[in-house]
Amino acid sequence: MSSVVARVQEHEDLLNDIQINSKVIEESVESIGKIVDTALNHCNRNTDTIENIENRLLAIETDDRSKHKEKETIKQMQETITDLKCRSMKSNLIFSGLHFQQNEICEAKIQDFLESELGINYRVSFGNVHRFGKPGLNGVRPIVARFIYRRELEHVLSQTYRLKGKRFGICEQFPPEIENKRKELYPVMKKAKMVGKKVKLVRDKHYINGKPYNNTTASKKQTTEDRDVLLNNKFSFTINGSPPIPPRRFKRSRNDSVGDESEKSILSTHM
């Protein structure tokens, strides 16, 4: 009887352990479920956040594209305005260095200047002639003259070589944005002329030997070519018109000096 009671007690203890373990498992499953629910909630929130970020990025990209289009439109408008300015100034020449006089008539002054300095003895047809801008180096403002006929303007420009070494100057009129670009190209033109190249400046476009000049890519190539041409010119000038350049001195070894002495002795015996 005692053995039966012991076995029953053993089974009861085992059953209690099973119940306790089952309760622990239930609590663990419940906590795991809560963790899964929390993770799902976080995942959903992250998904919403990612979608929000993607929408904002898409809006930014769309805004950037629209801004880029606006910049391109503004650039095209600026180029159009500059082109219109150039066209309106196409028939204008600027005369600098002419002294100012009270109650002067600018058109008559330009007519006298063309005849006395450029040898143009016919009456040039002008539309409007007046002083403008800031005073130049001589303290007087330049005069701008609008020509009626293009051929007369070109004739005046063809005679500007007569002003070399004088205080006067004649140039075409351009908008400030074009004139600033031209000033940057003047040194390039001068350097190209020095090496015998044909140069031409049309508005702000520079052509060397008939090819357009690219300031970013062609500058290195042109510098190398100009240096080679200058060196060749210098070498030919040295050969044709200058005395020979003595050789550079160099260190001589003892063996070289001994060899020279032996050569001298051989030459003296033959002589």
Secondary structure, 3 states (H helix, E strand, C coil): CHHHHHHHHHHHHHHHHHHHHHHHHHHHHHHHHHHHHHHHHHHHHHHHHHHHHHHHHHHHHHHHHHHHHHHHHHHHHHHHHHHHHHHHCCCEEEEECCCCCCCCCHHHHHHHHHHHHHCCCCCCCEEEEEECCCCCCCCCCCEEEEECCHHHHHHHHHCHHHHCCCCCEEEECCCHHHHHHHHHHHHHHHHHHHCCCCEEEECCEEEECCEECCCCCHHHHHHHHHHHHHHHHHHHHHHHHCCCCCCCCCCCCHHHHHHHHHHHHHHHHHC
